[in-house]
Amino acid sequence: MNTYDTCIAGAGGVVGSAILRNLSARGLSVIGLEKHDGPARETSGLNSRVIHSGFHETRGTLKSRLALDGSRMVTEYARHKGIRLLNTGMLIAIPRHPIGAGLWRELDSVWRLWRGGKAQGVEFRWILSRAGVRTIAPIEASGGIFIPSVSVIDVMQLVTSLQRDALENATEIRYGAEILGIDVAGDRYVLTTASGSFASRSLINSAGLGAAEVSRMAGGPEYAVERIRGEYYELRGGMERWNIRTLVYPAMPGRSRSKGIHLGPRTDGRLFVGPDATPADSEPTPKDVFVRAARNFLPQITDADLEYAYAGIRPKYGSDFQIRLDRTHPPLVNLIGIDSPGLSSAMAIAEYAGSLLCKTIRDGERLQHSFR
Ligand SMILES: Cc1cc2nc3c(=O)[nH]c(=O)nc-3n(C[C@H](O)[C@H](O)[C@H](O)COP(=O)(O)OP(=O)(O)OC[C@H]3O[C@@H](n4cnc5c(N)ncnc54)[C@H](O)[C@@H]3O)c2cc1C
């Protein structure tokens, strides 16, 4: 059996694909294993497609650092490769509530976001009037914050481009290869999959919703990961009908588990409302929640304008990404809880995880050398 330098579990996701590209460019022989028959079939293909600036993240977290770096990397990469990228900007808007507790809550949230975004050095501007809002989007809002650098991307084009780059180096990708068992045999992992067995000298676990299970199979730590579902409705008539070309987000309270149900233009001209954030095993969220969220900004919307589109599930483990070297011999790097903004951060996550692995391999080689 051929032994690869490293194996990526979950190679069909955007993070796995970015890691494949990163490690293959470093000259390692890489095998990527993916359980589905094609790319981006799970969380990576069922999200909002937003390349976040890091504005929403708490300073000092891994998420804030990787979102900031990753969003710049992926924007540059997409421009270079001709991947569809729509520079929408993001308006975090305060709806036109009557003065009262609601308005103060919204103002407090915007203020908190502003402090965080400013600390991160993300470029933005205050919009202080209804007329100012209307120069950005024809919505009902009394003001907010506008972040011009934010874009939406064609995820499928991104993932296939990252994989194409990796395949030009010493990389293989196996689809339909669900990892069913992992043995540690001396200095190697032997992975049993639905389509054969593979051996590698190290393992990067980027299996998204399956990452806790892959860690367990590899003899790594147990992680209790939550699954949070986000549903989307499509607005009939798309961007053209509603004349919305900017992402319109609500200002969410500090402890919120999501960035809120927003109006989301896409690179293909479609327009979506979503996502909510509920435990994956809960009942579907009533349509009315989405209608009301959309009507906050577009009061003319009726129930008939929204059509159910899709739902995505993200893994949640605490409030930050966990990218950990959980074993050194043979190296195991676990990526746990890669929720939003994992798409925006993917290329920076790949650089981080790739450096962690390569440093471990180098340290191991130095150690072996000094014992000789
Ligand atoms: C509703 C929603 C909205 C979001 N919006 C945004 C956004 O706008 N911007 C943003 O930056 N982020 C967003 N995110 C987060 C983003 O989608 C994720 O962080 C990102 O897609 C994670 O990519 P991944 O490659 O880690 O995971 P995945 O795409 O889930 O890839 C993991 C892969 O591992 C495979 N796998 C699992 N188990 C096994 C196994 N045993 N053997 C082989 N393969 C296995 C899976 O099939 C899957 O293809 C959103 C997420 C959700 C759910």
The ligand as an SDF file (V2000), in Angstrom:
LIG
                    3D

 53 58  0  0  0  0  0  0  0  0999 V2000
  -26.4430   28.2940    7.3660 C   0  0  0  0  0  0  0  0  0  0  0  0
  -24.9720   28.5820    7.2690 C   0  0  0  0  0  0  0  0  0  0  0  0
  -24.5240   29.8010    6.7640 C   0  0  0  0  0  0  0  0  0  0  0  0
  -23.1590   30.0750    6.6840 C   0  0  0  0  0  0  0  0  0  0  0  0
  -22.7530   31.2160    6.0610 N   0  0  0  0  0  0  0  0  0  0  0  0
  -21.4390   31.4670    5.9300 C   0  0  0  0  0  0  0  0  0  0  0  0
  -20.9950   32.6140    5.2340 C   0  0  0  0  0  0  0  0  0  0  0  0
  -21.7730   33.3410    4.6470 O   0  0  0  0  0  0  0  0  0  0  0  0
  -19.6670   32.8730    5.2100 N   0  0  0  0  0  0  0  0  0  0  0  0
  -18.7690   32.0690    5.8290 C   0  0  0  0  0  0  0  0  0  0  0  0
  -17.5840   32.3980    5.8170 O   0  0  0  0  0  0  0  0  0  0  0  0
  -19.1590   30.9250    6.4320 N   0  0  0  0  0  0  0  0  0  0  0  0
  -20.4650   30.5950    6.4820 C   0  0  0  0  0  0  0  0  0  0  0  0
  -20.8750   29.4450    7.0730 N   0  0  0  0  0  0  0  0  0  0  0  0
  -19.8610   28.5310    7.5930 C   0  0  0  0  0  0  0  0  0  0  0  0
  -19.2020   27.7480    6.4570 C   0  0  0  0  0  0  0  0  0  0  0  0
  -20.1630   27.2220    5.5790 O   0  0  0  0  0  0  0  0  0  0  0  0
  -18.3740   26.6170    7.0710 C   0  0  0  0  0  0  0  0  0  0  0  0
  -17.5170   27.1450    8.0560 O   0  0  0  0  0  0  0  0  0  0  0  0
  -17.5330   25.9200    6.0130 C   0  0  0  0  0  0  0  0  0  0  0  0
  -18.3140   25.5090    4.9320 O   0  0  0  0  0  0  0  0  0  0  0  0
  -16.8310   24.7380    6.6380 C   0  0  0  0  0  0  0  0  0  0  0  0
  -16.1890   24.0220    5.6210 O   0  0  0  0  0  0  0  0  0  0  0  0
  -15.6150   22.5920    5.9120 P   0  0  0  0  0  0  0  0  0  0  0  0
  -14.8480   22.2020    4.7210 O   0  0  0  0  0  0  0  0  0  0  0  0
  -14.9290   22.6060    7.2400 O   0  0  0  0  0  0  0  0  0  0  0  0
  -16.8970   21.6780    6.1660 O   0  0  0  0  0  0  0  0  0  0  0  0
  -17.7980   20.8180    5.1170 P   0  0  0  0  0  0  0  0  0  0  0  0
  -18.2190   21.5950    3.9670 O   0  0  0  0  0  0  0  0  0  0  0  0
  -18.8800   20.2090    5.9710 O   0  0  0  0  0  0  0  0  0  0  0  0
  -16.8090   19.7080    4.6450 O   0  0  0  0  0  0  0  0  0  0  0  0
  -16.4940   18.5880    5.4260 C   0  0  0  0  0  0  0  0  0  0  0  0
  -16.5210   17.3850    4.5200 C   0  0  0  0  0  0  0  0  0  0  0  0
  -16.1700   16.2390    5.2870 O   0  0  0  0  0  0  0  0  0  0  0  0
  -16.8730   15.1450    4.7500 C   0  0  0  0  0  0  0  0  0  0  0  0
  -16.8840   14.0730    5.7250 N   0  0  0  0  0  0  0  0  0  0  0  0
  -17.4980   14.0400    6.9320 C   0  0  0  0  0  0  0  0  0  0  0  0
  -17.2830   12.8590    7.5450 N   0  0  0  0  0  0  0  0  0  0  0  0
  -16.5060   12.1380    6.6970 C   0  0  0  0  0  0  0  0  0  0  0  0
  -15.9650   10.8170    6.7600 C   0  0  0  0  0  0  0  0  0  0  0  0
  -16.1720    9.9990    7.8200 N   0  0  0  0  0  0  0  0  0  0  0  0
  -15.2300   10.3720    5.7100 N   0  0  0  0  0  0  0  0  0  0  0  0
  -15.0100   11.1680    4.6270 C   0  0  0  0  0  0  0  0  0  0  0  0
  -15.5110   12.4180    4.5110 N   0  0  0  0  0  0  0  0  0  0  0  0
  -16.2550   12.8950    5.5520 C   0  0  0  0  0  0  0  0  0  0  0  0
  -18.2520   15.7230    4.4720 C   0  0  0  0  0  0  0  0  0  0  0  0
  -18.9520   14.9370    3.5280 O   0  0  0  0  0  0  0  0  0  0  0  0
  -17.9260   17.1090    3.9620 C   0  0  0  0  0  0  0  0  0  0  0  0
  -17.8670   17.1790    2.5410 O   0  0  0  0  0  0  0  0  0  0  0  0
  -22.2260   29.1200    7.1570 C   0  0  0  0  0  0  0  0  0  0  0  0
  -22.6800   27.8920    7.6370 C   0  0  0  0  0  0  0  0  0  0  0  0
  -24.0350   27.6150    7.6740 C   0  0  0  0  0  0  0  0  0  0  0  0
  -24.5260   26.2660    8.1230 C   0  0  0  0  0  0  0  0  0  0  0  0
  1  2  1  0
  2  3  1  0
  2 52  2  0
  3  4  2  0
  4  5  1  0
  4 50  1  0
  5  6  2  0
  6  7  1  0
  6 13  1  0
  7  8  2  0
  7  9  1  0
  9 10  1  0
 10 11  2  0
 10 12  1  0
 12 13  2  0
 13 14  1  0
 14 15  1  0
 14 50  1  0
 15 16  1  0
 16 17  1  0
 16 18  1  0
 18 19  1  0
 18 20  1  0
 20 21  1  0
 20 22  1  0
 22 23  1  0
 23 24  1  0
 24 25  2  0
 24 26  1  0
 24 27  1  0
 27 28  1  0
 28 29  2  0
 28 30  1  0
 28 31  1  0
 31 32  1  0
 32 33  1  0
 33 34  1  0
 33 48  1  0
 34 35  1  0
 35 36  1  0
 35 46  1  0
 36 37  1  0
 36 45  1  0
 37 38  2  0
 38 39  1  0
 39 40  1  0
 39 45  2  0
 40 41  1  0
 40 42  2  0
 42 43  1  0
 43 44  2  0
 44 45  1  0
 46 47  1  0
 46 48  1  0
 48 49  1  0
 50 51  2  0
 51 52  1  0
 52 53  1  0
M  END
$$$$
